[in-house]
């Protein structure tokens, strides 16, 4: 039963596929997230799903401080801009990495739209595989649909806050949720490598009810804790 459900969820890789599953009567459980500030008690929370969560990993001898750095460096490589790639890797903050990534020369929207989901999925696999506590958290989300509930982002998020009633209805999203689907694809890859922990062992709810940001201690903003007062962006608006 569990295997069949996971196999079904593995086929949900877009908003359109999710809507079809809902219309077919599938019981969908959602995990909404937004922001990247760690919990005060140090426990891993849904904030670790953010591209801006500080989780360094090394690929081919190159260290990426965050998944945002990976995405923007990969974007620069995709279009052959070595200078932009160096600027991304030198960035001390994901906002700076994003800014450098937006300046990639030779950018082509059609090419980026074709490649971006695979790039972010691959980066997520590297990120979560490199940190056992993050990997365990991701795997323990089981078959939940992961939703970046950013009211500011209609490409990587759903363009809605978790507290919006429409956040539970994919037909009303605004709307691609690409980060959520990339994380789900990464979760599928990691599940094939090792069995995940049970929900109880990871401290996740076992009743299928997942609290959203309000009242749970999860951040409801996108601030970066080590850069207060720098004038850098404090949100995670759509990377292009």
Phi and psi in degrees as GROMACS dihedral restraints (atoms count N, CA, C in turn):
[ dihedral_restraints ]
;  ai    aj    ak    al  type     phi  dphi    fc
    3     4     5     6     1   -62.8    20    10
    4     5     6     7     1   -44.8    20    10
    6     7     8     9     1   -61.1    20    10
    7     8     9    10     1   -40.6    20    10
    9    10    11    12     1   -65.4    20    10
   10    11    12    13     1   -39.7    20    10
   12    13    14    15     1   -66.2    20    10
   13    14    15    16     1   -42.7    20    10
   15    16    17    18     1   -63.7    20    10
   16    17    18    19     1   -38.5    20    10
   18    19    20    21     1   -63.3    20    10
   19    20    21    22     1   -39.8    20    10
   21    22    23    24     1   -63.7    20    10
   22    23    24    25     1   -44.4    20    10
   24    25    26    27     1   -66.2    20    10
   25    26    27    28     1   -29.9    20    10
   27    28    29    30     1   -62.6    20    10
   28    29    30    31     1   -22.1    20    10
   30    31    32    33     1   -84.8    20    10
   31    32    33    34     1    -9.6    20    10
   33    34    35    36     1   -87.2    20    10
   34    35    36    37     1    97.3    20    10
   36    37    38    39     1  -126.4    20    10
   37    38    39    40     1    14.5    20    10
   39    40    41    42     1  -162.4    20    10
   40    41    42    43     1   164.8    20    10
   42    43    44    45     1   -61.2    20    10
   43    44    45    46     1   -39.7    20    10
   45    46    47    48     1   -62.1    20    10
   46    47    48    49     1   -43.2    20    10
   48    49    50    51     1   -65.8    20    10
   49    50    51    52     1   -37.0    20    10
   51    52    53    54     1   -65.5    20    10
   52    53    54    55     1   -44.0    20    10
   54    55    56    57     1   -60.6    20    10
   55    56    57    58     1   -41.8    20    10
   57    58    59    60     1   -61.8    20    10
   58    59    60    61     1   -40.7    20    10
   60    61    62    63     1   -64.0    20    10
   61    62    63    64     1   -42.0    20    10
   63    64    65    66     1   -63.3    20    10
   64    65    66    67     1   -44.5    20    10
   66    67    68    69     1   -64.9    20    10
   67    68    69    70     1   -27.2    20    10
   69    70    71    72     1   -82.5    20    10
   70    71    72    73     1    -2.2    20    10
   72    73    74    75     1    97.6    20    10
   73    74    75    76     1    10.0    20    10
   75    76    77    78     1   -65.5    20    10
   76    77    78    79     1   141.5    20    10
   78    79    80    81     1   -88.9    20    10
   79    80    81    82     1   105.5    20    10
   81    82    83    84     1  -100.3    20    10
   82    83    84    85     1   132.2    20    10
   84    85    86    87     1  -112.4    20    10
   85    86    87    88     1   135.2    20    10
   87    88    89    90     1  -112.2    20    10
   88    89    90    91     1   148.7    20    10
   90    91    92    93     1  -124.7    20    10
   91    92    93    94     1   108.1    20    10
   93    94    95    96     1   -89.3    20    10
   94    95    96    97     1   141.0    20    10
   96    97    98    99     1  -146.6    20    10
   97    98    99   100     1   155.6    20    10
   99   100   101   102     1  -170.8    20    10
  100   101   102   103     1   144.0    20    10
  102   103   104   105     1    90.5    20    10
  103   104   105   106     1   164.7    20    10
  105   106   107   108     1  -137.1    20    10
  106   107   108   109     1    11.9    20    10
  108   109   110   111     1   -74.6    20    10
  109   110   111   112     1   128.6    20    10
  111   112   113   114     1   -62.9    20    10
  112   113   114   115     1   153.3    20    10
  114   115   116   117     1   -65.9    20    10
  115   116   117   118     1   149.5    20    10
  117   118   119   120     1   -59.4    20    10
  118   119   120   121     1   -30.8    20    10
  120   121   122   123     1   -84.8    20    10
  121   122   123   124     1     0.0    20    10
  123   124   125   126     1    83.1    20    10
  124   125   126   127     1    -4.2    20    10
  126   127   128   129     1   -72.3    20    10
  127   128   129   130     1   146.8    20    10
  129   130   131   132     1   -70.0    20    10
  130   131   132   133     1   133.4    20    10
  132   133   134   135     1  -130.0    20    10
  133   134   135   136     1  -176.6    20    10
  135   136   137   138     1   -62.5    20    10
  136   137   138   139     1   -15.3    20    10
  138   139   140   141     1   -61.3    20    10
  139   140   141   142     1   -22.9    20    10
  141   142   143   144     1   -66.6    20    10
  142   143   144   145     1   -14.2    20    10
  144   145   146   147     1   -75.9    20    10
  145   146   147   148     1   -14.5    20    10
  147   148   149   150     1   -66.0    20    10
  148   149   150   151     1   145.4    20    10
  150   151   152   153     1   -64.3    20    10
  151   152   153   154     1   -22.7    20    10
  153   154   155   156     1   -92.3    20    10
  154   155   156   157     1    -3.4    20    10
  156   157   158   159     1   -60.6    20    10
  157   158   159   160     1   128.9    20    10
  159   160   161   162     1   -70.4    20    10
  160   161   162   163     1   102.7    20    10
  162   163   164   165     1  -146.6    20    10
  163   164   165   166     1    82.6    20    10
  165   166   167   168     1   -62.9    20    10
  166   167   168   169     1   144.2    20    10
  168   169   170   171     1  -147.7    20    10
  169   170   171   172     1   157.4    20    10
  171   172   173   174     1  -117.9    20    10
  172   173   174   175     1   131.5    20    10
  174   175   176   177     1  -132.1    20    10
  175   176   177   178     1   123.3    20    10
  177   178   179   180     1    52.7    20    10
  178   179   180   181     1    40.7    20    10
  180   181   182   183     1    79.8    20    10
  181   182   183   184     1     1.5    20    10
  183   184   185   186     1  -107.7    20    10
  184   185   186   187     1   130.1    20    10
  186   187   188   189     1   -94.2    20    10
  187   188   189   190     1   134.4    20    10
  189   190   191   192     1  -115.6    20    10
  190   191   192   193     1   116.5    20    10
  192   193   194   195     1   -64.4    20    10
  193   194   195   196     1   -32.4    20    10
  195   196   197   198     1  -144.2    20    10
  196   197   198   199     1   167.8    20    10
  198   199   200   201     1   -66.6    20    10
  199   200   201   202     1   -26.0    20    10
  201   202   203   204     1   -64.4    20    10
  202   203   204   205     1   -41.4    20    10
  204   205   206   207     1   -59.9    20    10
  205   206   207   208     1   -42.9    20    10
  207   208   209   210     1   -59.7    20    10
  208   209   210   211     1   -49.7    20    10
  210   211   212   213     1   -59.9    20    10
  211   212   213   214     1   -46.0    20    10
  213   214   215   216     1   -72.1    20    10
  214   215   216   217     1   -34.2    20    10
  216   217   218   219     1   -66.9    20    10
  217   218   219   220     1   -40.7    20    10
  219   220   221   222     1   -65.7    20    10
  220   221   222   223     1   -36.1    20    10
  222   223   224   225     1   -62.0    20    10
  223   224   225   226     1   -44.6    20    10
  225   226   227   228     1   -62.9    20    10
  226   227   228   229     1   -41.9    20    10
  228   229   230   231     1   -64.5    20    10
  229   230   231   232     1   -38.9    20    10
  231   232   233   234     1   -56.8    20    10
  232   233   234   235     1   -37.4    20    10
  234   235   236   237     1  -103.9    20    10
  235   236   237   238     1    12.4    20    10
  237   238   239   240     1    68.7    20    10
  238   239   240   241     1    29.7    20    10
  240   241   242   243     1  -104.0    20    10
  241   242   243   244     1    89.2    20    10
  243   244   245   246     1   -65.5    20    10
  244   245   246   247     1   -33.6    20    10
  246   247   248   249     1   -65.0    20    10
  247   248   249   250     1   -43.9    20    10
  249   250   251   252     1   -65.2    20    10
  250   251   252   253     1   -37.6    20    10
  252   253   254   255     1   -61.8    20    10
  253   254   255   256     1   -43.7    20    10
  255   256   257   258     1   -62.6    20    10
  256   257   258   259     1   -39.4    20    10
  258   259   260   261     1   -64.9    20    10
  259   260   261   262     1   -39.8    20    10
  261   262   263   264     1   -62.3    20    10
  262   263   264   265     1   -48.4    20    10
  264   265   266   267     1   -67.7    20    10
  265   266   267   268     1   -25.3    20    10
  267   268   269   270     1   -83.9    20    10
  268   269   270   271     1   -11.2    20    10
  270   271   272   273     1   -66.4    20    10
  271   272   273   274     1   133.1    20    10
  273   274   275   276     1   -89.9    20    10
  274   275   276   277     1    -2.6    20    10
  276   277   278   279     1  -144.3    20    10
  277   278   279   280     1   142.7    20    10
  279   280   281   282     1   -61.6    20    10
  280   281   282   283     1   -28.3    20    10
  282   283   284   285     1   -64.4    20    10
  283   284   285   286     1   -37.9    20    10
  285   286   287   288     1   -68.6    20    10
  286   287   288   289     1   -38.1    20    10
  288   289   290   291     1   -63.5    20    10
  289   290   291   292     1   -42.3    20    10
  291   292   293   294     1   -63.3    20    10
  292   293   294   295     1   -41.9    20    10
  294   295   296   297     1   -61.5    20    10
  295   296   297   298     1   -43.0    20    10
  297   298   299   300     1   -64.5    20    10
  298   299   300   301     1   -37.9    20    10
  300   301   302   303     1   -66.2    20    10
  301   302   303   304     1   -28.2    20    10
  303   304   305   306     1   -75.1    20    10
  304   305   306   307     1   -11.8    20    10
  306   307   308   309     1  -100.7    20    10
  307   308   309   310     1    10.6    20    10
  309   310   311   312     1   -58.2    20    10
  310   311   312   313     1   129.7    20    10
  312   313   314   315     1   -83.6    20    10
  313   314   315   316     1   147.8    20    10
  315   316   317   318     1    79.8    20    10
  316   317   318   319     1    13.6    20    10
  318   319   320   321     1   -62.1    20    10
  319   320   321   322     1   136.8    20    10
  321   322   323   324     1  -130.0    20    10
  322   323   324   325     1   120.0    20    10
  324   325   326   327     1   -60.7    20    10
  325   326   327   328     1   -42.1    20    10
  327   328   329   330     1   -62.8    20    10
  328   329   330   331     1   -43.9    20    10
  330   331   332   333     1   -63.3    20    10
  331   332   333   334     1   -44.2    20    10
  333   334   335   336     1   -63.4    20    10
  334   335   336   337     1   -42.6    20    10
  336   337   338   339     1   -62.4    20    10
  337   338   339   340     1   -32.3    20    10
  339   340   341   342     1   -72.9    20    10
  340   341   342   343     1   -35.5    20    10
  342   343   344   345     1  -101.0    20    10
  343   344   345   346     1   -20.1    20    10
  345   346   347   348     1   -62.2    20    10
  346   347   348   349     1   -40.6    20    10
  348   349   350   351     1   -65.1    20    10
  349   350   351   352     1   -42.5    20    10
  351   352   353   354     1   -64.2    20    10
  352   353   354   355     1   -38.0    20    10
  354   355   356   357     1   -63.4    20    10
  355   356   357   358     1   -47.1    20    10
  357   358   359   360     1   -69.6    20    10
  358   359   360   361     1   -35.1    20    10
  360   361   362   363     1   -62.1    20    10
  361   362   363   364     1   -47.2    20    10
  363   364   365   366     1   -62.0    20    10
  364   365   366   367     1   -42.8    20    10
  366   367   368   369     1   -62.3    20    10
  367   368   369   370     1   -37.7    20    10
  369   370   371   372     1   -66.4    20    10
  370   371   372   373     1   -38.4    20    10
  372   373   374   375     1   -60.5    20    10
  373   374   375   376     1   -47.5    20    10
  375   376   377   378     1   -60.8    20    10
  376   377   378   379     1   -46.4    20    10
  378   379   380   381     1   -59.4    20    10
  379   380   381   382     1   -51.3    20    10
  381   382   383   384     1   -77.6    20    10
  382   383   384   385     1   -29.6    20    10
  384   385   386   387     1   -69.0    20    10
  385   386   387   388     1   -27.9    20    10
  387   388   389   390     1   -79.5    20    10
  388   389   390   391     1   -15.6    20    10
  390   391   392   393     1  -129.6    20    10
  391   392   393   394     1   103.3    20    10
  393   394   395   396     1   -52.4    20    10
  394   395   396   397     1   -39.0    20    10
  396   397   398   399     1   -69.1    20    10
  397   398   399   400     1   -32.6    20    10
  399   400   401   402     1   -74.5    20    10
  400   401   402   403     1   -41.6    20    10
  402   403   404   405     1   -58.7    20    10
  403   404   405   406     1   -45.0    20    10
  405   406   407   408     1   -61.9    20    10
  406   407   408   409     1   -39.6    20    10
  408   409   410   411     1   -63.8    20    10
  409   410   411   412     1   -47.4    20    10
  411   412   413   414     1   -61.9    20    10
  412   413   414   415     1   -46.1    20    10
  414   415   416   417     1   -64.5    20    10
  415   416   417   418     1   -33.3    20    10
  417   418   419   420     1   -72.3    20    10
  418   419   420   421     1    -9.8    20    10
  420   421   422   423     1   -72.7    20    10
  421   422   423   424     1    -9.3    20    10
  423   424   425   426     1    61.2    20    10
  424   425   426   427     1  -119.1    20    10
  426   427   428   429     1  -107.5    20    10
  427   428   429   430     1    15.8    20    10
  429   430   431   432     1   -66.3    20    10
  430   431   432   433     1   144.5    20    10
  432   433   434   435     1   -79.8    20    10
  433   434   435   436     1   121.8    20    10
  435   436   437   438     1   -87.6    20    10
  436   437   438   439     1   129.0    20    10
  438   439   440   441     1  -128.9    20    10
  439   440   441   442     1   116.4    20    10
  441   442   443   444     1   -79.5    20    10
  442   443   444   445     1   102.4    20    10
  444   445   446   447     1   -86.6    20    10
  445   446   447   448     1    62.3    20    10
  447   448   449   450     1   -96.5    20    10
  448   449   450   451     1   120.1    20    10
  450   451   452   453     1   -72.3    20    10
  451   452   453   454     1    -7.4    20    10
  453   454   455   456     1   -99.6    20    10
  454   455   456   457     1   -11.0    20    10
  456   457   458   459     1  -128.1    20    10
  457   458   459   460     1   116.7    20    10
  459   460   461   462     1  -102.7    20    10
  460   461   462   463     1     3.9    20    10
  462   463   464   465     1  -106.9    20    10
  463   464   465   466     1   -62.1    20    10
  465   466   467   468     1   -81.4    20    10
  466   467   468   469     1   -22.5    20    10
  468   469   470   471     1  -114.5    20    10
  469   470   471   472     1  -161.6    20    10
  471   472   473   474     1  -109.5    20    10
  472   473   474   475     1     0.3    20    10
  474   475   476   477     1    73.0    20    10
  475   476   477   478     1    15.8    20    10
  477   478   479   480     1  -139.7    20    10
  478   479   480   481     1   150.5    20    10
  480   481   482   483     1   -80.1    20    10
  481   482   483   484     1   157.3    20    10
  483   484   485   486     1   -62.5    20    10
  484   485   486   487     1   -25.9    20    10
  486   487   488   489     1   -80.1    20    10
  487   488   489   490     1    -8.7    20    10
  489   490   491   492     1   -76.2    20    10
  490   491   492   493     1   131.9    20    10
  492   493   494   495     1   -57.7    20    10
  493   494   495   496     1   -29.9    20    10
  495   496   497   498     1   -70.7    20    10
  496   497   498   499     1   -13.8    20    10
  498   499   500   501     1   -65.4    20    10
  499   500   501   502     1   -18.1    20    10
  501   502   503   504     1   -93.1    20    10
  502   503   504   505     1     1.1    20    10
  504   505   506   507     1  -126.8    20    10
  505   506   507   508     1   100.3    20    10
  507   508   509   510     1   -59.5    20    10
  508   509   510   511     1   -23.1    20    10
  510   511   512   513     1   -67.9    20    10
  511   512   513   514     1   -14.6    20    10
  513   514   515   516     1  -111.6    20    10
  514   515   516   517     1     6.2    20    10
  516   517   518   519     1   -69.8    20    10
  517   518   519   520     1   162.1    20    10
  519   520   521   522     1  -126.4    20    10
  520   521   522   523     1    47.8    20    10
  522   523   524   525     1  -172.3    20    10
  523   524   525   526     1    -0.1    20    10
  525   526   527   528     1   -76.7    20    10
  526   527   528   529     1   -33.9    20    10
  528   529   530   531     1    54.9    20    10
  529   530   531   532     1    41.2    20    10
  531   532   533   534     1   -62.9    20    10
  532   533   534   535     1   -36.7    20    10
  534   535   536   537     1   -64.1    20    10
  535   536   537   538     1   -42.1    20    10
  537   538   539   540     1   -58.8    20    10
  538   539   540   541     1   -44.9    20    10
  540   541   542   543     1   -71.3    20    10
  541   542   543   544     1   -32.9    20    10
  543   544   545   546     1   -64.2    20    10
  544   545   546   547     1   -42.1    20    10
  546   547   548   549     1   -64.7    20    10
  547   548   549   550     1   -38.0    20    10
  549   550   551   552     1   -65.9    20    10
  550   551   552   553     1   -39.0    20    10
  552   553   554   555     1   -65.8    20    10
  553   554   555   556     1   -40.5    20    10
  555   556   557   558     1   -63.6    20    10
  556   557   558   559     1   -40.3    20    10
  558   559   560   561     1   -59.9    20    10
  559   560   561   562     1   -42.1    20    10
  561   562   563   564     1   -61.0    20    10
  562   563   564   565     1   -41.9    20    10
  564   565   566   567     1   -65.0    20    10
  565   566   567   568     1   -43.8    20    10
  567   568   569   570     1   -68.9    20    10
  568   569   570   571     1   -32.0    20    10
  570   571   572   573     1   -63.8    20    10
  571   572   573   574     1   -32.0    20    10
  573   574   575   576     1   -74.8    20    10
  574   575   576   577     1   -17.7    20    10
  576   577   578   579     1   -87.1    20    10
  577   578   579   580     1   -34.4    20    10
  579   580   581   582     1  -158.7    20    10
  580   581   582   583     1   147.2    20    10
  582   583   584   585     1   -66.3    20    10
  583   584   585   586     1   138.8    20    10
  585   586   587   588     1   -81.3    20    10
  586   587   588   589     1   163.0    20    10
  588   589   590   591     1   -71.1    20    10
  589   590   591   592     1   160.6    20    10
  591   592   593   594     1   -72.1    20    10
  592   593   594   595     1   162.5    20    10
  594   595   596   597     1   -60.1    20    10
  595   596   597   598     1   -40.3    20    10
  597   598   599   600     1   -65.7    20    10
  598   599   600   601     1   -40.3    20    10
  600   601   602   603     1   -67.8    20    10
  601   602   603   604     1   -24.4    20    10
  603   604   605   606     1   -94.7    20    10
  604   605   606   607     1     0.7    20    10
  606   607   608   609     1    78.3    20    10
  607   608   609   610     1    16.7    20    10
  609   610   611   612     1   -89.4    20    10
  610   611   612   613     1   157.0    20    10
  612   613   614   615     1   -64.9    20    10
  613   614   615   616     1   144.0    20    10
  615   616   617   618     1  -106.0    20    10
  616   617   618   619     1     3.4    20    10
  618   619   620   621     1  -100.9    20    10
  619   620   621   622     1     5.1    20    10
  621   622   623   624     1    80.5    20    10
  622   623   624   625     1     2.5    20    10
  624   625   626   627     1  -107.4    20    10
  625   626   627   628     1   120.9    20    10
  627   628   629   630     1  -113.2    20    10
  628   629   630   631     1   123.8    20    10
  630   631   632   633     1   -69.3    20    10
  631   632   633   634     1   143.9    20    10
  633   634   635   636     1   -89.0    20    10
  634   635   636   637     1  -175.1    20    10
  636   637   638   639     1   -56.6    20    10
  637   638   639   640     1   -42.7    20    10
  639   640   641   642     1   -62.1    20    10
  640   641   642   643     1   123.3    20    10
  642   643   644   645     1    79.6    20    10
  643   644   645   646     1     5.8    20    10
  645   646   647   648     1  -107.6    20    10
  646   647   648   649     1    -7.6    20    10
  648   649   650   651     1    90.5    20    10
  649   650   651   652     1    -4.5    20    10
  651   652   653   654     1   -77.7    20    10
  652   653   654   655     1   148.0    20    10
  654   655   656   657     1   -68.7    20    10
  655   656   657   658     1   143.5    20    10
  657   658   659   660     1  -108.6    20    10
  658   659   660   661     1     7.5    20    10
  660   661   662   663     1  -123.8    20    10
  661   662   663   664     1  -175.7    20    10
  663   664   665   666     1  -117.6    20    10
  664   665   666   667     1    27.6    20    10
  666   667   668   669     1   -71.9    20    10
  667   668   669   670     1   153.1    20    10
  669   670   671   672     1  -105.7    20    10
  670   671   672   673     1   116.4    20    10
  672   673   674   675     1   -63.3    20    10
  673   674   675   676     1   -23.0    20    10
  675   676   677   678     1   -96.9    20    10
  676   677   678   679     1     1.7    20    10
  678   679   680   681     1  -124.4    20    10
  679   680   681   682     1    24.9    20    10
  681   682   683   684     1   -56.8    20    10
  682   683   684   685     1   132.9    20    10
  684   685   686   687     1    81.6    20    10
  685   686   687   688     1    12.0    20    10
  687   688   689   690     1   -88.7    20    10
  688   689   690   691     1   -14.0    20    10
  690   691   692   693     1    85.0    20    10
  691   692   693   694     1     1.7    20    10
  693   694   695   696     1   -75.5    20    10
  694   695   696   697     1   157.1    20    10
  696   697   698   699     1   -57.2    20    10
  697   698   699   700     1   143.0    20    10
  699   700   701   702     1  -109.6    20    10
  700   701   702   703     1    19.1    20    10
  702   703   704   705     1  -127.1    20    10
  703   704   705   706     1  -177.1    20    10
  705   706   707   708     1  -125.4    20    10
  706   707   708   709     1    55.0    20    10
  708   709   710   711     1   -65.5    20    10
  709   710   711   712     1   164.9    20    10
  711   712   713   714     1   -52.0    20    10
  712   713   714   715     1   121.7    20    10
  714   715   716   717     1   -78.4    20    10
  715   716   717   718     1   140.1    20    10
